[in-house]
């Protein structure tokens, strides 16, 4: 029998045999339902409009449900209109009301159609679970409409009267919005974000706001996420890095309008120091126009160069503090011959494309001058005392981790570092060596320490520096490359120096035997086990497939970020795992003026329909059922007294 104290604890919730038995019946019935649908997204990179559209449309699945339900009734134009209403109910209802299209007949027909879709997407859930997802003010009405017996004449009249009353008292618009949001909520049961929410795209903050509202989401951190998390801890290199990337992609809105970071001190510093320097090597990539904070490209280039030089200085200081990072060859400010205008990289001398370094002392190139130090103090305060940023970062911590094992799938962003011979690469830190799962657990713990330990302890300072190492270190599992050649891209013409060698993992993991080795390392095995991975864009237009290693590995970074779409040929993937199959939704580049339903292809059929009992949740329910059975036995044997009121 379970510990008596534990049984007494659950007896508070189930005080009688009848209450405990009723819950056993309920949980057993839930185990007999089909598993909910899981959605996997990767590498969102600030593309808020595209991601929010995919989230609200369930990557085209809602459109499929509409077609399946009304294919012989509605023309395609009306199917598209109904789909757009479900995705953006507030906006569409406002437009229809202003145009006068939302009359009583339209409201009546639309409510009927939405109820039919709601029935379809709610069919795999218990009535109580669906009820909990309903807006409280409409829960009773929606529940009634979802369970009308159309063969019963009385019920049909009852149904009609409900809808007539909704329209008569002028709440039809609000009721339609509630139905649309419920359909969105029911279509995706569980959401997995496999890293890199931040950088490159315009508004990562809006993505985070959307995720904060989602009912069941987990995040596997990517190196771009960790860079922002490091910035929130006050790490100067991470602060410089997120500013440099945002400026380089013209993403001023996310900095100033999104997070309220004051860039005026940086712009004034850059305009003064580089007033006679065109900073041509630092011209921003303009993939998106800023709506709220348009910055002149010439000034943006100066700001870009200013923060990049400061970043190279503070990165060099971190490398000097941590010889265990084995990165001395990356302190390239010390490898410059400032008289000749050259830099030596890996023993070879190259001419510099830009030789204007007004803030660098050649005798001490890593030293910040007084203005730079004051600027960094100001910027650091903007990150340390930023309420919205810290709300988002705390969410990343509470819902995130380095990896996740869930329903026989292993989820992580970058890689499990490996050697050429297929063994797991070791990293030596604090007198110990870590590899494989132990490395991922160690890294997870260091990331926690960086944010939550008292900031003035040495352990906390080391953990904050380690956040920067995870951004670009050769053995970082979220980076997965031998070096980051940011400096070379800016200053050296020879493209050979721009190469960033991939960890052997990326060559080995496409083979089934190595996928099985990795899965086994994390306690997973069997035909249903998969690795779901992001980080490296899949180049579809070159014939590359996201499904590798005989179906064991799914690489789902297909280029949601506009910065990659010219290379990949598409706009990313969603992996969809329901009770019948695994499917890939291939996204089109997002255009709000065009219909952009993804192409959904089944990539693996389940041998039998996956029920809740077959999942991790089912295992939890089995444990709960066993506990309740023991509680019932304890009641019957008189070990615990029923509390009958």
C-alpha positions in Angstrom: 0.0 0.0 0.0 1.1 3.6 -0.7 2.4 5.7 2.1 -0.6 6.4 4.4 0.2 10.1 4.7 0.0 10.3 0.9 -3.3 8.5 0.8 -4.7 10.8 3.4 -3.6 13.8 1.3 -5.5 12.6 -1.8 -8.4 11.7 0.5 -8.9 15.5 1.0 -9.8 15.7 -2.7 -11.8 12.4 -2.8 -13.4 12.1 0.7 -15.6 9.1 -0.1 -15.5 5.8 -1.9 -18.1 7.2 -4.3 -15.9 10.2 -5.2 -12.7 8.2 -5.6 -14.6 5.6 -7.7 -16.1 8.2 -9.9 -12.7 9.7 -10.7 -11.3 6.2 -11.5 -14.1 5.7 -14.0 -13.4 9.2 -15.5 -9.7 8.7 -15.8 -10.1 5.2 -17.3 -12.5 6.6 -19.9 -10.0 9.4 -20.8 -7.4 6.7 -21.4 -9.7 5.3 -24.1 -9.8 8.5 -26.1 -7.4 9.3 -29.0 -4.3 11.3 -28.1 -4.5 15.0 -28.7 -2.7 16.6 -31.6 0.9 17.8 -31.0 2.4 20.6 -33.1 6.2 21.1 -33.5 7.6 24.5 -34.7 11.3 25.5 -34.9 13.3 28.6 -35.7 10.6 31.2 -35.6 13.2 34.0 -35.6 10.9 36.9 -34.8 8.5 36.2 -37.8 5.5 37.1 -35.7 2.9 37.5 -38.5 3.8 34.1 -40.2 3.9 32.2 -36.9 0.7 33.6 -35.4 -1.0 32.8 -38.7 0.3 29.2 -38.6 -0.7 28.9 -34.9 -4.2 30.2 -35.4 -4.7 28.1 -38.6 -3.1 25.0 -37.0 -0.8 25.0 -40.0 -3.7 24.4 -42.5 -5.5 21.7 -40.5 -8.5 24.0 -39.7 -8.8 24.6 -43.5 -8.7 20.8 -44.0 -11.5 20.3 -41.4 -13.6 22.9 -43.2 -13.2 21.1 -46.5 -13.9 17.7 -45.0 -17.1 19.1 -43.3 -18.5 21.3 -46.1 -16.8 20.0 -49.3 -20.0 19.2 -51.0 -21.9 22.2 -49.7 -19.6 25.3 -49.8 -17.7 26.8 -52.8 -14.0 27.2 -52.1 -14.4 31.0 -51.8 -16.7 30.5 -48.8 -14.5 27.9 -47.3 -11.6 30.4 -47.4 -13.8 33.1 -45.9 -14.8 30.8 -43.1 -11.2 29.8 -42.4 -10.1 33.5 -42.3 -12.9 34.2 -39.9 -11.7 31.4 -37.5 -8.1 32.7 -37.7 -8.8 36.4 -37.2 -12.3 36.7 -35.7 -11.9 40.2 -34.2 -10.6 41.7 -37.4 -12.9 40.0 -39.8 -16.0 40.7 -37.7 -15.1 44.4 -37.5 -14.7 44.5 -41.3 -18.0 42.7 -41.9 -19.9 45.0 -39.5 -18.5 48.1 -41.1 -19.5 46.9 -44.5 -23.0 45.8 -43.4 -22.4 42.2 -44.4 -22.9 40.7 -40.9 -26.7 40.8 -41.1 -29.0 38.4 -39.2 -29.0 35.7 -41.9 -25.2 35.8 -42.2 -24.9 35.5 -38.4 -27.3 32.5 -38.3 -25.6 30.6 -41.0 -22.1 31.4 -39.7 -22.9 30.2 -36.2 -24.3 27.0 -37.6 -21.1 26.4 -39.6 -18.8 27.2 -36.7 -20.7 24.8 -34.4 -20.2 22.0 -37.0 -16.4 22.7 -37.1 -16.3 22.9 -33.3 -18.0 19.5 -33.1 -15.3 18.0 -35.4 -12.3 19.4 -33.5 -13.8 18.6 -30.1 -14.7 15.0 -30.9 -11.5 13.5 -29.4 -11.9 15.2 -26.0 -14.1 14.6 -23.0 -17.1 16.9 -22.6 -15.6 18.3 -19.4 -12.2 19.1 -21.1 -14.0 20.9 -23.9 -16.2 22.8 -21.3 -13.1 24.0 -19.5 -11.7 25.6 -22.7 -15.0 27.5 -23.3 -15.3 31.1 -22.4 -17.3 31.1 -19.1 -20.0 33.6 -20.4 -20.9 31.3 -23.3 -20.0 27.8 -21.9 -23.6 26.7 -21.2 -24.8 27.8 -24.7 -21.9 26.3 -26.6 -22.2 23.0 -24.7 -25.8 22.8 -25.5 -25.3 23.5 -29.2 -22.5 20.9 -29.5 -24.7 18.2 -28.2 -28.0 18.8 -30.0 -29.8 15.7 -31.3 -31.0 16.8 -34.8 -33.2 13.7 -35.1 -35.3 15.0 -32.2 -37.8 17.6 -33.4 -38.0 19.3 -30.0 -34.2 19.6 -29.8 -34.1 21.1 -33.3 -36.6 23.8 -32.2 -34.5 24.4 -29.0 -31.4 24.8 -31.1 -33.0 27.3 -33.4 -34.4 29.3 -30.4 -30.9 29.5 -28.9 -29.4 31.0 -32.1 -32.4 33.3 -32.6 -32.0 34.7 -29.1 -28.2 35.2 -29.5 -28.9 37.3 -32.6 -31.9 39.2 -31.1 -30.0 40.4 -28.1 -27.2 41.5 -30.4 -24.3 39.3 -29.1 -23.9 37.3 -32.3 -20.5 38.9 -33.0 -19.2 38.1 -29.6 -20.5 34.6 -29.8 -18.9 34.0 -33.2 -15.5 35.3 -31.8 -15.9 32.9 -28.9 -16.5 30.0 -31.2 -13.6 30.8 -33.4 -11.2 31.0 -30.5 -12.5 27.7 -29.1 -11.8 26.0 -32.4 -8.3 27.4 -32.4 -7.8 26.2 -28.8 -9.1 22.7 -29.5 -7.2 22.0 -32.7 -3.8 22.1 -31.1 -3.6 20.1 -27.9 0.1 20.6 -27.2 2.6 23.0 -28.8 6.4 22.4 -28.9 8.8 25.2 -29.9 12.1 23.7 -30.8 14.2 26.8 -30.3 15.2 30.2 -31.7 12.2 32.4 -31.1 14.5 35.5 -31.3 16.5 37.5 -33.8 16.4 38.3 -37.5 12.6 38.8 -37.8 10.8 41.9 -36.7 8.9 41.1 -33.5 10.0 38.2 -31.3 8.2 40.0 -28.4 4.8 39.5 -30.1 5.6 35.8 -30.5 6.3 35.6 -26.8 3.1 37.4 -26.0 1.2 34.9 -28.1 2.9 31.9 -26.4 2.1 33.4 -23.0 -1.6 32.9 -23.8 -1.3 29.4 -25.1 -2.7 26.6 -22.9 0.0 23.9 -23.2 3.5 24.9 -24.6 7.1 23.8 -24.0 10.3 25.3 -25.4 13.6 23.7 -26.2 16.1 26.6 -26.1 18.1 27.6 -29.1 21.3 29.6 -29.1 19.5 32.8 -30.1 17.1 32.4 -27.2 20.0 31.7 -24.8 21.7 34.9 -26.1 18.6 36.9 -25.1 18.3 35.1 -21.8 22.0 35.9 -21.2 21.3 39.6 -22.0 18.6 39.6 -19.4 21.1 38.4 -16.8 23.2 41.5 -17.6 26.0 39.6 -19.5 27.6 42.4 -21.5 28.6 40.2 -24.5 25.1 38.8 -24.8 23.7 42.4 -24.6 26.0 43.5 -27.4 25.1 40.4 -29.4 21.3 40.8 -29.3 21.7 44.6 -30.1 24.1 43.9 -33.0 21.9 41.3 -34.6 18.8 43.4 -34.2 20.4 46.4 -35.7 22.0 44.3 -38.5 18.5 43.1 -39.6 16.9 46.6 -39.1 14.8 45.2 -36.2 14.6 48.5 -34.2 10.9 47.9 -33.5 11.6 44.9 -31.3 14.2 46.8 -29.3 12.5 50.1 -28.8 8.8 49.6 -29.3 8.7 45.9 -28.1 11.0 46.0 -25.1 11.5 49.8 -24.6 15.3 49.6 -24.8 16.6 53.2 -25.2 19.1 53.2 -28.1 19.6 56.9 -28.1 22.9 56.7 -26.1 24.2 54.2 -28.7 23.0 56.2 -31.7 24.6 59.4 -30.3 27.9 57.6 -29.5 28.0 56.0 -33.0 27.1 59.2 -34.9 30.0 61.1 -33.1 32.7 58.4 -33.2 32.0 57.3 -36.8 30.8 60.6 -38.2 33.4 60.5 -41.1 33.1 56.7 -41.6 30.4 55.4 -44.0 30.6 52.0 -42.2 29.8 50.3 -45.5 30.6 46.8 -44.2 27.9 47.3 -41.5 24.9 48.3 -43.7 21.8 46.6 -42.3 19.9 44.0 -44.1 16.4 45.5 -44.6 14.0 42.5 -44.7 11.2 44.3 -42.9 10.4 48.0 -42.6 10.2 49.4 -39.0 6.7 50.7 -38.3 7.3 52.6 -35.1 11.0 53.4 -35.1 12.4 54.1 -38.6 16.2 54.6 -38.4 18.2 56.1 -41.2 20.3 53.2 -42.8 23.5 55.3 -42.6 23.1 55.8 -38.9 22.1 52.2 -38.4 25.4 51.2 -40.1 27.3 53.3 -37.6 25.4 51.9 -34.6 26.0 48.4 -36.0 29.8 48.9 -36.2 30.0 50.6 -32.8 28.2 47.8 -31.0 30.2 45.1 -33.0 33.5 46.5 -31.9 32.4 46.8 -28.3 31.2 43.2 -28.6 34.5 41.9 -29.8 36.2 43.6 -26.9 34.0 42.2 -24.2 34.0 38.7 -25.8 37.8 38.8 -25.8 37.7 39.6 -22.0 35.4 36.6 -21.4 37.8 34.3 -23.4 40.7 35.5 -21.3 38.7 34.9 -18.1 37.9 31.3 -19.2 40.8 29.4 -20.7 38.7 26.2 -20.3 36.6 27.5 -23.3 39.7 26.9 -25.5 38.9 30.0 -27.6 42.1 32.0 -27.6 42.3 31.8 -31.4 39.0 33.8 -31.5 40.4 36.9 -29.9 41.0 38.5 -33.3 41.3 42.1 -32.1 44.7 41.1 -30.8 45.6 39.4 -34.1 45.3 42.7 -36.0 48.4 44.5 -37.2 47.0 48.0 -36.9 49.9 49.6 -38.8 49.6 47.3 -41.8 45.8 47.0 -41.8 45.9 43.2 -41.7 44.8 40.4 -39.4 46.2 36.9 -38.9 43.7 34.1 -38.7 44.9 30.5 -38.2 48.5 31.4 -39.2 47.5 33.3 -42.4 47.6 37.0 -42.9 44.6 38.8 -44.6 44.1 42.4 -45.5 41.2 44.1 -43.6 38.3 45.4 -45.6 37.8 48.2 -42.9 40.7 49.7 -41.0 39.0 52.5 -39.1 39.2 51.6 -35.4 39.0 54.9 -33.5 38.0 53.3 -30.2 40.7 50.6 -30.2 44.1 51.1 -28.4 46.5 48.8 -30.4 48.5 48.4 -27.3 45.5 47.1 -25.4 42.8 46.2 -27.9 40.4 44.6 -25.5 40.2 47.6 -23.2 37.0 49.6 -23.3 37.4 53.4 -23.2 35.4 55.5 -20.7 32.7 56.3 -23.2 32.2 52.7 -24.1 32.1 51.7 -20.4 29.5 54.3 -19.7 27.4 53.3 -22.7 27.5 49.6 -21.6 26.4 50.5 -18.1 23.4 52.4 -19.5 22.5 49.6 -21.9 22.9 47.0 -19.2 20.4 48.8 -16.9 17.9 48.7 -19.8 18.1 44.9 -19.9 18.3 44.3 -16.1 15.3 46.4 -15.3 13.1 45.6 -18.3 9.8 44.3 -17.0 8.4 42.8 -20.2 11.8 41.2 -21.2 12.0 39.6 -17.8 8.4 38.4 -18.0 9.3 36.7 -21.3 12.6 35.3 -20.0 10.9 33.9 -16.9 8.4 32.2 -19.2 11.3 30.8 -21.2 12.7 29.3 -18.0 9.4 28.0 -16.6 8.4 26.4 -19.9 11.8 25.7 -21.4 14.7 23.3 -21.2 17.6 22.0 -23.2 15.7 19.0 -24.3 12.5 17.1 -23.8 11.5 13.5 -24.0 7.8 13.3 -24.7 5.6 10.5 -26.2 8.7 8.6 -27.4 10.1 11.7 -29.1 13.3 13.4 -28.3 13.2 17.2 -28.8 16.2 19.5 -28.9 17.3 22.5 -30.9 20.9 22.1 -32.0 22.8 18.9 -31.6 24.3 16.3 -29.3 28.0 17.0 -29.9 29.8 14.0 -31.4 33.3 13.1 -32.6 34.1 11.8 -36.1 34.1 8.2 -34.8 30.5 8.6 -33.6 31.2 8.8 -29.8 29.8 11.7 -27.8 32.1 14.7 -27.6 33.2 15.6 -24.1 33.3 19.1 -22.6 35.5 19.6 -19.5 34.1 22.1 -17.0 34.8 22.7 -13.3 37.0 19.6 -13.1 34.5 17.2 -14.6 33.8 15.9 -18.1 30.3 15.8 -19.6 28.9 14.3 -22.8 25.6 13.1 -24.3 22.7 13.4 -21.9 24.9 14.4 -19.0 26.2 17.4 -21.0 22.6 18.5 -21.8 21.7 18.2 -18.1 24.9 20.1 -17.1 24.1 22.9 -19.5 20.5 23.1 -18.4 21.7 23.6 -14.8 24.2 26.3 -15.7 21.5 28.2 -17.6 19.3 28.1 -14.5 22.2 29.3 -12.3 22.9 32.3 -14.6 19.5 33.8 -13.9 18.5 32.5 -10.5 21.7 32.5 -8.4 22.6 35.7 -6.4 24.2 37.9 -9.0 27.4 38.8 -7.0 28.6 35.2 -6.5 31.4 33.8 -8.6 29.2 30.8 -9.5 26.6 33.2 -10.9 29.2 35.2 -12.8 30.7 32.1 -14.4 27.2 30.9 -15.4 26.5 34.2 -17.0 29.7 34.0 -19.0 28.8 30.4 -20.0 25.6 31.8 -21.5 27.8 33.6 -24.0 29.8 30.4 -24.7 26.6 28.6 -25.5 25.9 31.2 -28.2 29.1 30.4 -30.1 31.3 27.9 -28.4 32.7 25.0 -30.4 31.3 22.4 -28.1 28.0 24.1 -27.4 25.1 21.8 -28.1 22.9 24.7 -29.2 25.4 26.1 -31.7 27.0 22.9 -33.1 29.8 24.5 -35.2 33.5 24.6 -34.7 33.7 28.4 -34.6 31.5 31.5 -35.3 33.1 33.7 -38.0 31.3 37.0 -37.3 34.6 39.0 -37.4 35.7 37.4 -40.7 32.3 38.2 -42.4 32.8 41.8 -41.5 36.5 42.3 -42.2 37.9 39.6 -44.5 37.1 39.2 -48.2 38.3 35.6 -48.6 35.1 33.5 -48.2 37.1 30.5 -47.0 37.5 32.3 -43.7 33.8 32.6 -43.4 33.3 28.8 -43.2 31.8 27.5 -39.9 32.6 23.8 -39.8 29.6 21.7 -38.6 29.9 19.3 -35.7 30.1 15.6 -36.9 26.7 15.1 -35.4 25.1 16.7 -38.5 26.8 14.1 -40.8 26.3 11.1 -38.5 22.7 11.8 -37.3 21.3 11.2 -40.8 22.2 7.6 -40.3 19.7 5.4 -38.5 22.3 3.7 -36.2 23.5 7.0 -34.8 19.9 8.2 -34.2 19.3 5.0 -32.3 22.5 5.6 -30.3 21.3 9.1 -29.4 17.8 7.9 -28.5 19.2 5.2 -26.3 21.3 7.7 -24.5 18.1 9.5 -23.5 16.3 6.3 -22.5 14.1 6.0 -25.7 13.9 3.0 -28.0 11.5 1.2 -30.3 10.0 2.0 -33.7 7.9 4.9 -32.4 10.9 6.9 -31.2 12.1 9.9 -33.1 14.5 12.8 -32.9 12.9 16.2 -33.7 15.5 18.8 -34.4 15.8 22.4 -35.6 18.7 24.9 -36.1 19.9 23.9 -39.6 17.6 25.0 -42.5 16.5 22.2 -44.8 17.2 23.3 -48.5 14.2 21.9 -50.2 14.9 23.6 -53.5 18.2 21.6 -53.6 16.3 18.3 -53.2 17.0 17.9 -49.4 14.3 16.2 -47.3 13.4 17.0 -43.7 12.9 13.3 -43.0 16.2 11.5 -42.4 17.7 8.3 -41.0 14.9 6.1 -42.2 12.2 8.3 -40.6 14.0 8.5 -37.2 15.1 12.1 -37.5 12.9 15.1 -38.5 14.7 18.4 -39.2 12.0 21.0 -39.2 13.8 24.3 -39.7 12.7 24.9 -43.3 13.1 28.7 -43.3 10.2 30.4 -41.5 12.7 33.3 -41.2 12.7 35.5 -44.4 16.5 35.6 -44.1 16.6 31.9 -45.1 13.8 31.5 -47.6 16.0 32.2 -50.6 18.1 29.2 -49.6 15.4 26.8 -48.5 12.8 27.6 -51.2 9.9 27.4 -48.7 8.9 29.1 -45.4 9.5 26.3 -42.9 7.7 23.3 -41.6 5.3 22.2 -38.9 5.5 18.6 -37.7 2.0 17.4 -36.7 1.6 14.3 -34.6 -2.0 13.1 -34.1 -3.5 9.8 -33.1 -3.3 8.4 -36.7 -0.1 9.7 -38.2 2.9 12.1 -38.3 2.5 14.8 -41.0 4.6 17.7 -42.3 3.0 21.0 -43.2 5.2 22.8 -45.8 4.7 26.5 -45.4 4.4 29.1 -48.1 6.0 32.5 -47.6 3.5 34.5 -45.6 1.5 37.2 -47.4 -1.5 38.6 -45.6 -3.1 39.4 -48.9 -3.0 35.9 -50.2 -4.3 32.5 -49.3 -1.3 30.6 -47.8 -2.6 27.3 -46.5 0.4 24.9 -46.1 0.8 21.7 -48.1 0.3 18.9 -45.5 1.8 15.5 -46.3 1.6 12.3 -44.1 5.1 11.0 -43.5 4.4 8.1 -41.1 1.2 6.2 -40.4 0.8 4.8 -36.9 0.4 1.0 -36.8 -2.7 1.4 -34.6 -4.5 4.5 -33.5 -2.6 6.1 -30.6 -4.8 6.5 -27.6 -4.2 8.5 -24.4 -3.3 5.3 -22.6 -0.3 4.9 -25.0 1.1 8.3 -24.1 3.1 9.8 -21.3 -0.1 11.4 -20.1 -1.7 8.0 -20.1 1.1 6.7 -17.9 0.5 9.5 -15.4 -3.2 8.6 -15.4 -2.5 5.0 -14.8 -0.4 6.0 -11.7 -3.3 8.2 -10.6 -5.8 5.4 -11.1 -3.7 3.0 -9.0 -3.4 5.5 -6.2 -7.2 6.0 -6.2 -7.7 2.2 -6.1 -5.5 2.0 -3.1 -7.5 4.9 -1.5 -10.8 3.0 -2.1 -9.2 -0.1 -0.5 -8.1 1.9 2.5 -11.7 3.3 2.9 -13.1 -0.3 2.7 -10.7 -1.7 5.2 -11.3 1.2 7.6 -7.7 2.4 7.5 -9.0 5.8 6.4 -12.4 7.0 7.4 -14.8 8.4 4.7 -15.7 12.0 5.3 -19.4 12.1 4.5 -21.2 15.5 5.0 
